[in-house]
Amino acid sequence: MASSKEYLDFIMGQLSELEDITYRKMMGEYIIYFRGKIVGGIYDDRLLVKPVKSAVDFMPNVVYELPYEGAKEMLFIDEVDDKNFLTGLFGAMYDELPAPKKKK
């Protein structure tokens, strides 16, 4: 099942206080970038983020889920209604996220 544009708009609204939040549609789902780094994405109308240590430490209850079959597990974010939690989580994760790969 593909993710809805309405859910994407809701999540982007929740993250609107952060600078340089963008997304890219990919095969019916959405990849979310924070200052050019991939933080996670929206898969089947679920917000999932990379399982970096800072994200695991930031979250009170860690739940791992697969974005799609054959993918690596990611962290399921249930607290999408809490803007402060989301912006804090993304801020905590930023330094630990891998830098974007250079294009040849």
C-alpha positions as CSV (number, residue, x, y, z in Angstrom):
1,M,0.0,0.0,0.0
2,A,1.4,3.4,-0.9
3,S,1.5,6.3,1.5
4,S,-1.0,9.1,1.2
5,K,-0.1,12.7,0.3
6,E,-2.3,13.7,3.3
7,Y,-0.2,11.8,5.8
8,L,3.0,13.3,4.2
9,D,1.5,16.8,4.5
10,F,0.7,16.1,8.2
11,I,4.2,14.9,9.0
12,M,5.8,17.8,7.1
13,G,3.6,20.2,9.0
14,Q,4.8,18.6,12.3
15,L,8.4,19.1,11.2
16,S,7.9,22.6,9.9
17,E,9.9,24.3,12.7
18,L,13.0,22.5,11.4
19,E,15.0,24.2,8.7
20,D,15.7,22.4,5.4
21,I,13.3,19.5,5.7
22,T,12.6,18.0,2.3
23,Y,11.2,14.8,0.9
24,R,11.4,12.8,-2.3
25,K,8.7,10.5,-3.6
26,M,10.0,7.0,-4.4
27,M,7.8,4.1,-5.5
28,G,4.7,5.4,-3.7
29,E,6.5,6.1,-0.5
30,Y,8.4,9.2,0.7
31,I,12.0,9.6,1.8
32,I,12.6,12.4,4.3
33,Y,15.7,14.5,4.4
34,F,17.0,16.8,7.1
35,R,19.7,19.2,6.0
36,G,20.5,16.9,3.1
37,K,20.8,13.7,5.1
38,I,18.3,10.9,4.9
39,V,16.5,10.6,8.3
40,G,13.9,8.1,7.4
41,G,10.7,8.0,5.5
42,I,7.0,7.4,5.3
43,Y,6.1,3.8,4.4
44,D,2.5,2.7,4.4
45,D,1.5,5.8,6.2
46,R,4.0,5.1,9.0
47,L,6.9,7.4,10.0
48,L,10.0,5.3,10.2
49,V,13.5,6.6,11.0
50,K,17.0,5.2,10.8
51,P,17.9,3.2,13.9
52,V,20.9,5.3,15.0
53,K,22.0,5.2,18.6
54,S,20.9,8.7,19.3
55,A,17.3,7.9,18.1
56,V,17.1,4.8,20.2
57,D,18.3,6.7,23.3
58,F,15.8,9.5,22.6
59,M,12.8,7.3,22.4
60,P,11.1,6.0,25.5
61,N,9.7,2.9,23.7
62,V,11.6,1.5,20.8
63,V,9.7,-0.4,18.2
64,Y,11.5,-1.8,15.1
65,E,9.5,-2.3,11.9
66,L,10.3,-3.1,8.3
67,P,9.5,-0.4,5.8
68,Y,9.0,-3.0,3.1
69,E,9.9,-6.7,2.6
70,G,13.6,-7.2,2.3
71,A,14.6,-3.9,3.9
72,K,16.5,-3.3,7.1
73,E,14.5,-2.6,10.2
74,M,13.8,1.0,11.1
75,L,12.4,2.7,14.2
76,F,8.6,3.2,14.2
77,I,7.6,6.7,15.4
78,D,4.3,6.5,17.2
79,E,4.5,10.0,18.7
80,V,3.7,11.9,15.4
81,D,1.2,14.2,17.2
82,D,3.9,15.6,19.4
83,K,5.8,18.3,17.4
84,N,8.4,18.9,20.1
85,F,9.2,15.2,20.3
86,L,9.6,15.0,16.5
87,T,11.8,18.1,16.2
88,G,13.9,16.9,19.1
89,L,14.3,13.5,17.7
90,F,15.4,14.8,14.3
91,G,17.8,17.2,15.9
92,A,19.3,14.5,18.1
93,M,19.8,12.2,15.1
94,Y,21.4,14.7,12.7
95,D,25.1,14.4,13.7
96,E,24.9,10.6,13.7
97,L,23.3,10.3,10.2
98,P,25.6,9.4,7.3
99,A,26.6,12.2,5.0
100,P,25.0,12.1,1.5
101,K,27.0,10.2,-1.0
102,K,28.9,12.3,-3.6
103,K,27.5,12.0,-7.1
104,K,30.0,11.1,-9.8
